[in-house]
Amino acid sequence: QVQLVESGGGLVQPGGSLTLSCAASGSAWTIYRMGWYRQAPGKERELVAQIIGTTFTNYADSVKGRFTISRDNAKNAVYLQMNSLKIEDTAVYYCNLRQQGGTVDYWGQGTQVTVSP
């Protein structure tokens, strides 16, 4: 079983920055990919950014050039550095993990990010 714990959300003004963290724990396993999704009120959950393996990254077009995803393999952790935040980035952000050879996606509890003047 995998547990994901997120932290780092909060309230920030437009143009500001936040860093989200997600730490994974549980039984011994190999991570295939980790990433971040978000869900705004009234909208479907969408991919924000993910790391596949140890180096391949994938970003939503709306965050390219502003957000950076990184991973600490030793800590089984993934981070999302968010710069130049916009009001439309407001959402609940969820950490996501899939194990090597697995078919199940694990999710964190979500952390609220609010961008407001």
N, C-alpha and C positions, 0 to 999 in steps of 0.2 A: 504494500500500500504506500502511496506517495502523498505527502502533505506539502502544500505550497502556502507560504505566508508572505503576504505583500506588505509593504510600508512605503511611506514617502508622499502620499497624496496630500492635497490641501487646497487652499485658496490662494490664487496668485493673480496679479494684474496682467492685462494683455502686454505682451512683449517680455514677460518674465520667464523664469526657468524653474523647473522642478526635476528631481531625480527619483524615479521609482525603483524599488528593490524587491526582489523575490527570492526567497530561500527555499530550497527543496529538501525534504528529509523523508526517511522511510527505509525500507529494506534496500539491500545492495542491488544496484541496477545501473545500466548504462543509458545515458540520455541521448536520444536521437535529435530532438529539437526542443527549444524553449522559446517562448515569445510572449507578446503582449497583445491583447485584444481590448476593445473598448465598446461600451454600449451607452448611447445617449438616450434620454427619455423619448419614447415613441419610435425609436429606431432599432434596427437589428444590430446584433453584435458583429463587429468588423475587425479584421486583422489590422494591427498597427505596425508591428515589426516582429521578426523572428530570426533566430539563429539556428541553422540546420548543420548538424555536426559541430565543428568547433570554429568554423570561419565563415561559412556562407551566410550572408544576411539578405533579408528581403523586407522592403518597406512599402507601406501604402503610399500612393502618389501624394496624398494630402500632407504627409509628414516628411517627405524626402527633403534633405538639406536642413531640417530643423531638429529632428530626433535622431538619437544614436543609441543603438542597442549593443550591449556588451555582455560578456559571460565570464564568470570566474569558475573554472572547472574544479578547482580545489575545494571551493565552498558550495558547489552545486547551486550557484546563484546566477541570476540574470538581472541586468539593470537597464533602465530606460532613461537616458538623459534627454530632457525635453526643453528646448530653447525656443525663443520667439513664439511663445504660446499665444494662441488665438482663442477668442470666445468660443469658436466652434470646436475646440479641443475639449470642451467641457463634457465629461462622461465618467462613468465608472470604468476603471481600467482593471482588467483581469490578467493574471499570469496564467500561462498555459505550458504544459509539458507533455511530451510523448516519449515513451521509452523506446530504446532500440528493439526492433522486432515486435513492438506492441501495437495494439489496435485501439487502445483506450486513451482519450485525452483527459488529463487531470487539470483541474482549475483551482485557482485561489479563490478567496472569499470576495475579492474586489476591493479597490481603494478609490475613493472619490477624488477627482480632479475638477476643480471649478476655476474657470478663468473669467474674471469679472472686474470691471473698472472700480 
